[in-house]
Amino acid sequence: MWPRIDGMRVMEFGTPGELRTRLTGLVLSGSKTATAGLLALDYHAEGEEVEHVGERLAVVDDSGAKAAEIEIAKVELTPFADVTWGFAQAEGEGFRSIDHWREAHRRYWGGHGYEVDDSTTVVCLWFRLAD
C-alpha cells in the first residue's frame, strides 16, 4: 500500500535523491503535468487502485514531507507502444521524441527489475496543482 498524508494517497515522483528533487521541482513550477506508472508494478503489486479524475494526492519531496497537492485531471490506461507524444511532452522532462521517452522509461523500469514490452499497460495520469 502507498503511504497516506492527510487522508490522501502519496505521489512520489521518481526515486529518492536527485531524480525526485528534479521531478518535484518540475511539478511545483507547473512544467510537469503528467506522469506514467505501470499497472502491474505500481498498482497491482502495491495493492492500489488506479487514480480517478478529481482525486487529490499529496506530492512528497525527497525527505518525504508534503510539498504540494495535485488533482487528477485525466486517467488513461494504454499499451506502452501507444503512449502519445503529447503525453510524453506533458511529463515536462525534456524528452526529444516519443522514442526518447520510450527508451528512458524502459531503462527506468528495467532498473527496477521490470522489463516492459509494447503491450505492457501504462497508467498515464494528467494532473494539475491543487489550490
N, C-alpha and C positions, 0 to 999 in steps of 0.2 A: 504493500500500500504506500501511496505517496504521503508525505508529511502534510499536516494542515496548519494553517495560521489563521487566526480569527475566523475559524469555521470554513475557510476556503482551502481548496487544494493548492499545493505549492507548485509553481512552474520554475524549474531550474533550467537555464539556458546553457547548453554545453557542459563540459566537465569543469570541476573546480580549478581555479587558477587563472591564468592569462585569458583562456578562451571564454570562461564565464564572465570575467570582468569586461572583456571587449563586447560580448553579445548583450550583456545587461546594459552597457552604455549605449549601444545602438537602439535598444528598446526605449530607454529613457529619453533619447534625443528625437524619437519618432521615426528614425530611419528604418528600423526593423518592425514590420507589421505582420509578419508571418513566421511560422516555424513548422518543422516537419518532425514526425516521430514514426516509429514502426509499430503497426498494430500488434504484432506478435511479441516484440521485445519490450516496448514501453507500456503496453496496456494489458495484454493477456498475461504476460509473465509477472506483472505487478498487481494483478487482480483489480485493475481500474477500468472504469467505463470511459469511453471516448467523451471528450468535452462536448457541450452543446451550446448553441447560439444563445447569448445572453449570460452564460456562466462567467463568473468573476474568479480570477486566480490571483494568488499572491506571488509576485515575482521576487525571488531572493537573490541577494548579491553573493559574492564569494564567501563571505563569513556566515551565510545562512540567515542574515537579517532581511526583513521585508524591505524591498527597495521601491516597489510600486504595486499597483493593481492593474490588471488588464481585463478587458471584457472580450469574450469570444464573439467575433462578427460572422464567421463562416467556417464550416467544417466540411471537408471533403475527403473521402477515402478513395484512393486511386492507386492503380498499379504503378510501380516505380517508373516504368518506361513511359507512362502517360502524364507524369508531373510536367506542368507547363512552364514555359519561360517566364510568364507573368508571375507565377508563384515564386519562382527562384529569385526574381528581381525584388519581390516584396519581402523576401528574407533579409534584404538590406546588407548583405555581406560582401558585395562587390564581385559576384560571380560574373565572368565574362561571356558565358554562353550556358545553354542548358546542359551541354556535355561537361563543362567545367563543374556545374552544380552536381551532376551525377557522379563524376569522379571524386569530388570532395566528400560527398555523402557515402559513397561505397567505402572509401578509406576510413571515414569516421566510424561508421557502424562495424566495419570489418575489424577495426581496432578494439571494439568491444566484444569481439568473438561472434559477430552475426554477419554472415555473408548474404547480401541481397542479390536477387536476380530481377529480371524485367517484370515478373509477376508479383513480387513482394508488395504487400499492401502498405502504402504510406498514408499516414494521417496528416493531412495538410490543414493547418489552422491559420486563420487570419484573425487578427485581434487589433484592438485599439487601447490606448492608455485610458483607464477609467478616471472619471473626475473625482 
